[in-house]
Amino acid sequence: MRKILPAVLVAVAVAGMASGLSGAVASVAPQAQVRWGSCPSGTDARLRCSTLAVPLDYRHPDGRTIDLAISRLASKDPAKRRGALLVDPGGPGLPGQLALPLFTFPQPVLDSYDVIGFDPRGIGRSAPLTCNLTREQNDVAATPPYPHSAADVAKAAETAKTIARQCTTSETADILPFITTANTARDMDRIRAALGVPKISYYGESYGTYLGAVYTTLFPDRGDRIVLDSSLPPEGYDIGALRSQGMGFQTRFPDFAKFAVDNAKKYDLGTTPAAVKAKYFQLAERLDKTPSRGYDGTAFRGTTAAYLRADSTFALLATTWHELDTNQPPAPGAGQGGTAQRDFTDRGGFAPGYLSVICNDSPWPKSVQTYQRDVAVDRIRYPMYGAATANIRACAFWPSPAEPQVRITGQGPSDVLMVQNLRDPATPLPGALRTRWAFGDRARLVTIDQGGHVAYGAANECGNDAVTDYLVTGRRVAHDTFCPAQPG
């Protein structure tokens, strides 16, 4: 299901349930009634939009509130309508209220549910955060310049410190501590209550899998059918999950190398996988020294990482490589100007929401030397991209999390279906397997022999049918299942 390519470069052990903030806190919310109205101009005409007031601080549910932006894509078949399906496109940092048309669910799913989207707190139209970042700062917040040495990490640390200071002293700094996955999960239960349904189904991808896991942990009896596509580890988007993307890049790259070899006459990137890999290092090194057509080495590596997330962008990636290799202008929208991943993540200020969630959710190392060591290690372990994902971010200079992480466990009904590609560059399989283990008998896992980030709706009928059948009929695979590669 090619909806939104999730945010880039996006999980320290779990500390336990939030102190004094169990799921029961949010259950006291009054039964609000959503009044659906028009959406912003230019939005898909099928959507209806609204806002919902929720507590800023769930420790004080009668205190200050913020407004969530929500939307509905209504079922057109009342006879088949089962209930509501809440969806999240991931990130963190991606708005979801107006993204529903990009979730190309098959018609039986659309008939079975009113599909509900929302901008998570702090993002989009839901009390948006600001860090007063320049465009350049917004770019480097998620993807710092590629580090070749300890000195490069130290330089990135100074930029990260500045970004953290701006975020924590901006005009929205008073709401910043409350932008967490746990609070967003509590918001989701307020949405459920406002819709007037006793249970809600959920589909989340990438970071949205962690959000769904936290929701069904805090509110185990409020979920109906829970689908987690391309899962983070049970700790969420922490330093370990970020560093794992170096491994994910190298696991996925052979799929692109095969594409380039199969189309060697068109793109001239090499006639063997080894030659294509060598071309990657050659181009990266050249662009590190001499940027070309708006690409430096960081932008080149980041664009490659982004376009590895779907087979559908292989041709664009190969074209970009070819044009850089032959000193031609890159294809439009291919990451010009050093903005390696704007096509995927820049929605007018991606970084504040992204940083607020990942930095508030878990503790990050504070020592610059730790990141210098990690970069040196991962440059050897995963030489194609490991140094990039091990580099320091603003989280190193962030205040400590306001509450402990939610610990994902197997306590609750067996209502979770996980779906995962073997060669996922952004949320690699090992992390998903640990989440599957944490859920125990609550979950079933469908693993698919294909590459890319986001499994549902790609080419594999076995995997697609497993998800659709569960959402529409409630029939979930009885045991963990492996789907072979799709023929052809």
Legacy VTK file of the C-alpha trace (Angstrom):
# vtk DataFile Version 3.0
C-alpha trace
ASCII
DATASET POLYDATA
POINTS 488 float
0.000 0.000 0.000
1.898 2.998 -1.213
0.531 5.832 0.814
3.113 8.191 2.282
6.737 7.179 2.325
7.309 7.472 6.051
9.695 9.896 7.598
13.371 9.451 7.350
15.945 8.222 9.761
13.749 7.527 12.407
13.734 3.372 18.834
17.391 2.233 25.687
15.319 -0.083 27.524
11.756 0.482 28.613
11.255 1.862 32.077
7.690 0.729 32.743
4.195 2.119 32.762
3.759 5.858 33.086
3.757 6.841 36.729
0.225 7.770 37.755
-0.887 7.838 34.122
-2.431 4.475 33.349
-4.996 4.121 30.600
-7.743 4.608 33.147
-6.957 8.322 33.366
-8.171 8.975 29.836
-11.225 6.752 30.250
-12.897 9.388 32.408
-13.288 11.650 29.370
-16.874 12.769 28.712
-18.588 11.308 25.669
-18.101 14.194 23.246
-19.940 14.333 19.943
-17.861 15.138 16.875
-19.427 17.657 14.518
-18.067 17.057 11.055
-17.667 19.976 8.695
-15.680 21.046 5.690
-11.939 20.563 5.377
-9.360 23.151 4.268
-9.699 24.237 0.662
-8.042 21.972 -1.857
-8.698 18.855 0.232
-10.218 15.703 -1.219
-13.979 16.329 -1.375
-14.720 12.972 0.274
-13.178 14.106 3.555
-14.987 15.743 6.450
-13.013 17.490 9.172
-13.409 18.566 12.773
-11.458 19.393 15.917
-11.497 17.763 19.320
-10.346 19.348 22.575
-8.097 17.100 24.692
-6.126 17.724 27.891
-2.630 19.055 27.403
-1.548 17.266 30.588
-3.431 14.068 31.384
-2.332 14.325 35.002
-4.686 17.295 35.124
-7.520 16.274 32.770
-9.670 19.280 33.700
-6.910 21.777 33.015
-5.635 23.373 29.843
-6.710 21.798 26.569
-5.387 21.701 23.017
-7.318 21.041 19.817
-6.686 17.961 17.682
-7.385 18.139 13.956
-9.282 15.022 12.871
-10.951 13.829 9.679
-13.277 11.111 8.410
-13.529 9.209 5.154
-16.981 7.720 5.629
-18.014 4.248 4.537
-20.431 4.356 1.615
-22.083 1.080 2.551
-23.929 1.255 5.906
-24.881 -2.415 5.632
-21.204 -3.419 5.650
-19.910 -0.749 8.006
-18.312 -2.324 11.054
-16.988 0.713 12.910
-14.084 3.166 12.844
-10.528 2.560 11.673
-8.007 5.058 13.036
-4.858 5.383 10.944
-1.419 6.913 11.411
1.151 7.415 8.599
4.187 7.355 10.877
7.051 9.756 11.195
6.956 10.842 13.916
6.239 14.311 12.653
3.864 13.506 9.802
0.364 14.999 9.896
-2.470 12.558 9.231
-5.690 14.589 9.103
-5.562 15.268 5.373
-3.522 12.199 4.421
-6.421 9.737 4.259
-6.743 9.781 0.436
-3.129 8.545 0.280
-4.041 5.399 2.216
-5.194 3.329 -0.739
-7.120 0.722 1.199
-8.997 -1.848 -0.911
-12.723 -1.273 -1.271
-13.787 -3.974 1.216
-11.839 -2.115 3.932
-13.359 1.226 2.921
-16.819 -0.343 3.027
-16.196 -1.802 6.479
-15.038 1.350 8.248
-15.239 5.050 8.614
-11.522 5.751 8.245
-10.356 8.353 10.754
-7.227 10.458 10.382
-5.668 12.948 12.754
-2.719 15.239 13.207
-0.933 14.038 16.356
-0.452 16.647 19.060
2.267 19.137 18.252
2.062 18.399 14.525
0.206 19.894 11.570
-2.992 21.596 12.757
-2.941 20.046 16.249
-1.258 22.678 18.454
1.788 22.750 16.166
5.191 23.209 17.690
7.770 25.601 16.435
11.489 25.658 16.992
11.931 28.765 14.824
14.184 26.731 12.563
15.591 27.875 9.286
15.068 25.573 6.320
18.656 24.404 6.665
18.146 23.623 10.358
14.957 21.738 9.563
16.911 19.583 7.134
19.872 18.815 9.383
17.742 18.180 12.496
16.852 14.737 11.169
19.821 14.220 8.853
23.008 15.903 10.104
25.955 16.232 7.717
27.610 12.880 7.099
30.399 12.433 9.666
33.813 11.297 8.472
35.623 11.930 11.759
35.228 12.688 15.451
35.649 16.365 14.560
32.610 16.162 12.284
30.558 14.732 15.149
31.720 17.528 17.446
30.697 20.086 14.833
27.289 18.438 14.437
26.923 18.568 18.228
27.131 22.357 18.191
24.341 22.543 15.624
22.274 20.008 17.563
22.726 22.025 20.758
21.480 25.156 19.025
18.411 23.363 17.650
17.594 21.899 21.067
17.904 25.324 22.681
15.607 26.887 20.093
13.000 24.168 20.536
13.020 24.314 24.320
12.848 28.122 24.488
10.460 28.872 21.609
6.960 30.298 22.019
5.556 26.743 22.136
8.047 25.457 24.721
5.315 25.247 27.373
3.581 22.401 25.541
6.768 20.661 24.435
7.095 18.275 27.431
3.630 16.873 26.733
4.338 15.832 23.141
4.919 12.120 23.663
3.745 8.868 22.175
1.931 7.991 25.407
-0.014 11.244 25.370
-0.861 10.795 21.695
-2.188 7.328 22.560
-4.337 8.914 25.259
-5.560 11.388 22.632
-6.508 8.427 20.439
-8.749 7.111 23.176
-10.396 10.520 23.428
-11.052 10.311 19.682
-12.588 6.871 20.179
-14.854 8.196 22.929
-15.818 11.255 20.869
-16.839 8.982 18.005
-19.148 7.162 20.403
-17.673 3.709 19.772
-16.698 1.267 22.546
-13.762 -0.049 20.532
-11.713 1.236 17.644
-9.651 -0.539 14.996
-6.242 0.766 14.040
-3.754 0.653 11.173
-0.347 2.227 11.730
2.859 2.040 9.766
6.478 2.752 10.679
6.467 4.959 13.810
2.695 4.433 13.794
3.346 0.839 14.848
4.878 2.018 18.106
1.993 4.417 18.625
-0.436 1.538 18.078
1.530 -0.722 20.400
1.441 1.903 23.143
-2.274 2.491 22.623
-3.212 -1.165 22.853
-0.967 -1.530 25.920
-2.528 1.431 27.745
-6.046 0.570 26.592
-6.036 -3.182 25.924
-9.833 -3.501 25.923
-10.514 -0.487 23.689
-8.956 -1.916 20.522
-10.888 -3.938 17.992
-8.562 -5.031 15.177
-5.008 -3.701 15.449
-2.658 -3.836 12.439
0.988 -2.785 12.792
2.859 -2.492 9.487
6.679 -2.281 9.549
7.301 -2.253 13.274
9.782 -0.423 15.404
11.344 -2.251 18.356
9.291 -2.317 21.580
11.269 0.673 22.908
10.049 2.803 20.019
12.140 5.286 18.077
15.177 5.460 20.347
18.891 5.577 19.570
18.951 1.841 18.884
16.183 2.048 16.293
17.881 4.970 14.592
21.228 3.171 14.406
19.534 0.022 13.060
18.814 1.883 9.828
22.476 1.511 8.915
21.912 -2.245 8.876
18.584 -1.801 7.095
20.212 0.176 4.287
22.729 -2.587 3.586
20.083 -5.320 3.803
17.899 -3.532 1.276
20.568 -2.221 -1.116
21.012 -5.504 -3.051
17.425 -5.150 -4.333
18.321 -1.823 -5.926
21.633 -3.174 -7.188
19.761 -5.954 -8.977
17.426 -3.383 -10.556
20.401 -1.349 -11.741
22.112 -4.426 -13.189
18.917 -5.516 -14.942
18.749 -2.046 -16.488
22.465 -1.530 -17.015
22.094 -0.316 -20.592
19.699 2.425 -19.520
21.434 3.721 -16.391
25.053 2.558 -16.834
25.630 2.067 -13.109
27.353 -1.289 -13.375
26.836 -4.769 -14.778
27.244 -6.577 -11.443
25.901 -5.867 -7.939
29.466 -5.277 -6.760
29.941 -2.651 -9.450
26.730 -0.839 -8.452
27.845 -0.825 -4.823
31.228 0.541 -5.851
29.437 3.265 -7.815
27.633 4.303 -4.635
30.896 4.820 -2.772
32.463 6.548 -5.770
29.617 9.060 -6.097
29.411 9.687 -2.346
33.132 10.374 -2.092
33.114 12.647 -5.113
30.143 14.658 -3.848
31.689 14.947 -0.404
34.569 16.794 -2.025
32.746 18.597 -4.817
28.963 19.060 -4.558
27.181 18.917 -7.884
23.744 20.087 -9.036
22.633 20.747 -5.471
23.867 17.441 -4.061
26.590 16.991 -1.539
27.556 13.628 -0.081
24.996 13.909 2.710
22.155 14.647 0.298
23.229 11.816 -1.991
23.322 9.257 0.810
20.055 10.506 2.278
18.247 10.494 -1.051
19.459 6.962 -1.685
18.212 5.866 1.737
14.827 7.460 1.101
14.357 5.992 -2.379
15.312 2.525 -1.156
12.035 2.491 0.755
9.933 1.478 -2.240
10.531 -0.439 -5.442
8.468 2.231 -7.196
11.251 4.801 -6.656
14.103 2.637 -7.926
13.861 4.129 -11.404
14.010 7.659 -10.024
16.975 6.732 -7.859
18.811 5.132 -10.769
18.087 8.191 -12.905
19.422 10.482 -10.188
22.607 8.423 -9.878
23.086 8.380 -13.648
22.628 12.137 -13.972
25.047 12.817 -11.145
27.532 10.322 -12.566
27.382 11.972 -15.988
27.192 15.504 -14.569
23.638 16.140 -15.809
20.941 18.065 -13.905
19.120 15.734 -11.486
15.485 14.835 -12.014
12.962 17.303 -10.524
12.118 16.475 -6.928
15.140 14.247 -6.470
16.486 15.997 -3.387
18.113 19.140 -4.735
19.734 21.805 -2.624
21.063 19.431 -0.015
17.525 18.608 1.215
17.994 14.885 1.100
14.495 13.846 2.047
12.148 16.783 1.658
10.024 14.815 -0.820
9.133 12.470 2.021
9.178 14.423 5.240
9.042 18.180 4.868
5.461 19.265 5.432
6.340 22.863 6.229
8.326 22.050 9.343
8.889 18.374 9.984
11.668 18.672 12.552
9.844 20.126 15.608
7.288 17.327 15.793
9.858 14.669 14.968
12.295 15.834 17.628
9.669 16.397 20.305
8.481 12.799 20.109
11.779 10.954 19.809
13.549 13.153 22.369
10.670 13.115 24.873
9.953 9.394 24.579
13.277 8.007 25.760
16.606 9.090 27.268
19.428 9.659 24.775
23.156 9.663 25.549
24.382 13.099 26.616
28.093 12.632 25.918
29.443 13.746 22.557
32.127 11.092 22.960
29.431 8.391 22.942
28.292 9.477 19.495
31.863 9.757 18.263
32.428 6.154 19.324
29.129 4.989 17.786
29.957 6.668 14.475
33.379 5.013 14.385
31.854 1.600 15.146
28.991 1.844 12.669
31.188 3.171 9.893
32.890 -0.240 10.064
29.776 -2.353 10.739
27.619 -0.721 8.063
29.949 1.267 5.801
27.254 2.364 3.356
25.160 4.380 5.800
25.960 3.464 9.407
27.901 6.624 10.246
24.935 8.765 9.205
22.424 7.074 11.483
24.832 6.961 14.440
25.500 10.704 14.351
24.403 13.059 17.118
20.965 14.721 17.141
19.324 17.407 19.258
18.053 14.722 21.654
21.525 14.690 23.233
20.774 18.164 24.624
17.096 17.669 25.418
15.560 17.741 28.901
14.964 14.341 30.464
11.634 12.667 29.576
8.727 13.791 31.758
7.457 10.240 32.311
8.795 6.698 31.877
8.175 4.834 28.664
5.245 2.497 28.351
6.411 -1.102 28.498
4.899 -3.216 25.718
3.665 -6.536 27.126
1.431 -9.471 26.258
-1.287 -8.433 28.706
-4.577 -8.036 26.883
-6.689 -9.688 24.203
-5.078 -11.397 21.227
-6.018 -8.796 18.629
-2.746 -7.577 17.052
-1.589 -8.444 13.522
1.940 -7.441 12.568
3.101 -7.418 8.945
6.758 -6.987 8.036
9.034 -7.110 5.004
12.220 -9.157 5.223
14.341 -6.329 3.808
12.941 -3.168 5.364
15.559 -0.385 5.347
13.824 1.875 7.887
12.432 -0.566 10.469
14.554 -3.689 10.005
13.165 -7.118 10.807
15.167 -7.737 14.036
13.402 -4.866 15.804
10.003 -6.094 14.674
10.794 -9.566 15.964
11.493 -8.143 19.394
8.150 -6.340 19.363
6.488 -9.599 18.351
8.185 -11.296 21.306
7.079 -8.525 23.683
3.440 -8.958 22.636
3.529 -12.701 23.194
0.221 -14.372 22.372
-1.448 -11.024 21.774
0.072 -10.856 18.284
0.607 -12.783 15.085
3.328 -11.870 12.599
3.190 -12.134 8.815
6.703 -11.864 7.361
6.971 -11.235 3.620
9.875 -12.012 1.326
10.070 -8.558 -0.231
12.002 -5.353 0.289
10.936 -1.855 1.142
9.283 0.038 3.939
5.531 -0.588 4.434
4.350 -4.048 3.458
0.573 -3.784 3.006
-0.422 -2.918 -0.539
2.909 -3.796 -2.145
3.155 -6.645 -4.642
2.673 -9.650 -2.363
-0.883 -11.016 -2.431
-0.270 -13.354 0.500
0.645 -10.476 2.799
-2.051 -8.158 1.471
-4.775 -10.771 1.856
-3.743 -11.484 5.446
-4.240 -7.840 6.417
-7.406 -7.271 4.414
-9.031 -10.463 5.708
-8.324 -9.489 9.283
-9.651 -5.957 8.933
-12.775 -7.005 7.029
-13.716 -10.374 8.527
-11.744 -10.581 11.759
-10.049 -13.779 10.557
-6.430 -13.501 11.644
-3.698 -15.969 10.719
-3.690 -18.703 13.363
0.094 -18.768 13.609
3.011 -16.598 12.550
3.168 -16.868 8.774
5.801 -16.491 6.069
4.799 -15.254 2.610
7.214 -16.245 -0.194
8.286 -13.721 -2.777
5.644 -12.925 -5.380
6.376 -14.770 -8.660
7.500 -12.513 -11.459
LINES 2 489
10 0 1 2 3 4 5 6 7 8 9
477 11 12 13 14 15 16 17 18 19 20 21 22 23 24 25 26 27 28 29 30 31 32 33 34 35 36 37 38 39 40 41 42 43 44 45 46 47 48 49 50 51 52 53 54 55 56 57 58 59 60 61 62 63 64 65 66 67 68 69 70 71 72 73 74 75 76 77 78 79 80 81 82 83 84 85 86 87 88 89 90 91 92 93 94 95 96 97 98 99 100 101 102 103 104 105 106 107 108 109 110 111 112 113 114 115 116 117 118 119 120 121 122 123 124 125 126 127 128 129 130 131 132 133 134 135 136 137 138 139 140 141 142 143 144 145 146 147 148 149 150 151 152 153 154 155 156 157 158 159 160 161 162 163 164 165 166 167 168 169 170 171 172 173 174 175 176 177 178 179 180 181 182 183 184 185 186 187 188 189 190 191 192 193 194 195 196 197 198 199 200 201 202 203 204 205 206 207 208 209 210 211 212 213 214 215 216 217 218 219 220 221 222 223 224 225 226 227 228 229 230 231 232 233 234 235 236 237 238 239 240 241 242 243 244 245 246 247 248 249 250 251 252 253 254 255 256 257 258 259 260 261 262 263 264 265 266 267 268 269 270 271 272 273 274 275 276 277 278 279 280 281 282 283 284 285 286 287 288 289 290 291 292 293 294 295 296 297 298 299 300 301 302 303 304 305 306 307 308 309 310 311 312 313 314 315 316 317 318 319 320 321 322 323 324 325 326 327 328 329 330 331 332 333 334 335 336 337 338 339 340 341 342 343 344 345 346 347 348 349 350 351 352 353 354 355 356 357 358 359 360 361 362 363 364 365 366 367 368 369 370 371 372 373 374 375 376 377 378 379 380 381 382 383 384 385 386 387 388 389 390 391 392 393 394 395 396 397 398 399 400 401 402 403 404 405 406 407 408 409 410 411 412 413 414 415 416 417 418 419 420 421 422 423 424 425 426 427 428 429 430 431 432 433 434 435 436 437 438 439 440 441 442 443 444 445 446 447 448 449 450 451 452 453 454 455 456 457 458 459 460 461 462 463 464 465 466 467 468 469 470 471 472 473 474 475 476 477 478 479 480 481 482 483 484 485 486 487
